[in-house]
């Protein structure tokens, strides 16, 4: 066991480490927090703005008058002047790349006509109103504004509302406000936590209800999304950040160490894992980690993350490496291999896949183009990162001519009889009798 980064050998021991990490992220351990979130949701539904102001005072330590729940548009304009030209240029570049990537995901409505007059099709309709949640308080995340609101705009969403908790000074970071202005957000509210999710779901006197809520947050935000799913749509239940680096002997140890540190600086519950067939490489990376952490910011939090949710997993074959990667189903998978593209087909479960030595995950966090809102906690086994489809719905189109309906009547009768639902067939039969 290394002082900085746990080291595990063999497939069985490595799998046990993955099980330990997964167990530490289960919702079943959050019963107390869930009860708190239920009470917050109930209060917001019953009291509206008054509950939002009370919880902002209680949890954020900030007194906000009801007239300031919604941030004036002038504040967004002023923020763009405050943050500086360099920042505006950077988020402008990021926005352009996010737009270009997600335009390729757009789907079209279509109609198909048969010779007997049957018409089938699909109608794609953007959501009318979406709520974007952006974490705040101790840190600010303008990148999350871009990675959510920009995708919604590309999808054709008509109204975008953003909620972000205020800082101790009683306001939202100017970097977040400037990003909201650049991304085309319509409304910004300085409210956070489970109370913001409840406000989006039910609506209050100031905040209009939305059709869907997207964006990451702390455990209270995630639990609120979980409890309110069905009242409102949600993108996912994103948890703490994750990276799994699959590396061979050609990987640069300093580069891999930097990638692991970058992911774990998000917080002590972040997960950074190395999977490799080379024990020599693992030991070099461990040494580089220890050296880098001696001068790194937030080194105590990073060490805690490594100890609780990280580790170097040393196995015998590259096939075992990809077995472990797919079992981990991480938010980010980085293939630090000699020929990474040769192994792409072996990756079955990952929110985003980074290939090659130069493709560090932070490029994806900010500028690559795909949204950085990605599945975590093994949910990449069955879900995808935020995309245009998350902001649209499809309606099936069905139109039968009399001839077409008559052609399918025998089959409909058989199927309705099999399910003991005779009125289903009768609904068509009366039409045939009337011809």
Rosetta blueprint (number, residue, H / E / L):
1 X L
2 X L
3 X L
4 X L
5 X L
6 X L
7 X E
8 X E
9 X E
10 X L
11 X H
12 X H
13 X H
14 X H
15 X H
16 X H
17 X H
18 X H
19 X H
20 X H
21 X H
22 X H
23 X H
24 X L
25 X L
26 X L
27 X H
28 X H
29 X H
30 X L
31 X H
32 X H
33 X H
34 X H
35 X H
36 X H
37 X H
38 X H
39 X H
40 X H
41 X H
42 X H
43 X H
44 X H
45 X H
46 X H
47 X H
48 X L
49 X H
50 X H
51 X H
52 X H
53 X H
54 X H
55 X H
56 X H
57 X H
58 X H
59 X H
60 X H
61 X L
62 X L
63 X L
64 X L
65 X L
66 X H
67 X H
68 X H
69 X L
70 X E
71 X L
72 X L
73 X H
74 X H
75 X H
76 X H
77 X H
78 X H
79 X H
80 X H
81 X H
82 X H
83 X L
84 X L
85 X H
86 X H
87 X H
88 X H
89 X H
90 X H
91 X H
92 X H
93 X H
94 X H
95 X H
96 X H
97 X H
98 X H
99 X H
100 X H
101 X H
102 X H
103 X H
104 X L
105 X L
106 X L
107 X L
108 X L
109 X L
110 X E
111 X E
112 X E
113 X E
114 X L
115 X L
116 X L
117 X L
118 X L
119 X E
120 X E
121 X E
122 X E
123 X E
124 X E
125 X E
126 X E
127 X L
128 X L
129 X E
130 X E
131 X E
132 X E
133 X E
134 X E
135 X L
136 X L
137 X L
138 X L
139 X L
140 X L
141 X L
142 X H
143 X H
144 X H
145 X H
146 X H
147 X H
148 X H
149 X H
150 X H
151 X H
152 X H
153 X H
154 X H
155 X H
156 X L
157 X L
158 X L
159 X E
160 X E
161 X E
162 X E
163 X E
164 X E
165 X L
166 X L
167 X L
168 X L
169 X L
170 X L
171 X L
172 X L
173 X L
174 X H
175 X H
176 X H
177 X H
178 X H
179 X H
180 X H
181 X H
182 X H
183 X H
184 X L
185 X L
186 X L
187 X E
188 X E
189 X E
190 X L
191 X L
192 X L
193 X H
194 X H
195 X H
196 X H
197 X H
198 X H
199 X H
200 X H
201 X H
202 X H
203 X L
204 X L
205 X L
206 X L
207 X L
208 X L
209 X L
210 X L
211 X L
212 X E
213 X E
214 X E
215 X L
216 X L
217 X L
218 X L
219 X H
220 X H
221 X H
222 X H
223 X H
224 X H
225 X H
226 X H
227 X H
228 X H
229 X E
230 X L
231 X L
232 X E
233 X E
234 X E
235 X L
236 X L
237 X L
238 X L
239 X L
240 X L
241 X L
242 X E
243 X E
244 X E
245 X E
246 X E
247 X E
248 X L
249 X L
250 X L
251 X L
252 X L
253 X H
254 X H
255 X H
256 X H
257 X H
258 X H
259 X H
260 X H
261 X H
262 X H
263 X H
264 X H
265 X L
266 X L
267 X L
268 X L
269 X L
270 X L
271 X E
272 X E
273 X E
274 X E
275 X E
276 X E
277 X L
278 X L
279 X H
280 X H
281 X H
282 X H
283 X H
284 X H
285 X H
286 X H
287 X H
288 X H
289 X H
290 X H
291 X H
292 X H
293 X H
294 X L
295 X L
296 X L
297 X L
298 X L
299 X H
300 X H
301 X H
302 X H
303 X H
304 X H
305 X H
306 X H
307 X H
308 X H
309 X H
310 X L
311 X E
312 X E
313 X E
314 X E
315 X L
316 X L
317 X L
318 X H
319 X H
320 X H
321 X H
322 X H
323 X H
324 X H
325 X H
326 X H
327 X H
328 X H
329 X L
330 X L
331 X L
332 X E
333 X E
334 X E
335 X E
336 X E
337 X L
338 X L
339 X L
340 X H
341 X H
342 X H
343 X H
344 X H
345 X H
346 X H
347 X L
348 X L
349 X L
350 X L
351 X L
352 X E
353 X E
354 X E
355 X E
356 X L
357 X L
358 X L
359 X L
360 X L
361 X H
362 X H
363 X H
364 X H
365 X H
366 X H
367 X L
368 X L
369 X L
370 X L
371 X L
372 X L
373 X L
374 X L
375 X L
376 X L
377 X L
378 X L
379 X H
380 X H
381 X H
382 X L
383 X L
384 X L
385 X L
386 X L
387 X L
388 X H
389 X H
390 X H
391 X H
392 X E
393 X E
394 X E
395 X E
396 X E
397 X E
398 X E
399 X E
400 X L
401 X L
402 X H
403 X H
404 X H
405 X H
406 X H
407 X H
408 X H
409 X H
410 X H
411 X H
412 X H
413 X H
414 X H
415 X H
416 X H
417 X H
418 X H
419 X L
420 X L
421 X L
422 X H
423 X H
424 X H
425 X H
426 X H
427 X H
428 X H
429 X H
430 X H
431 X H
432 X H
433 X H
434 X L
435 X L
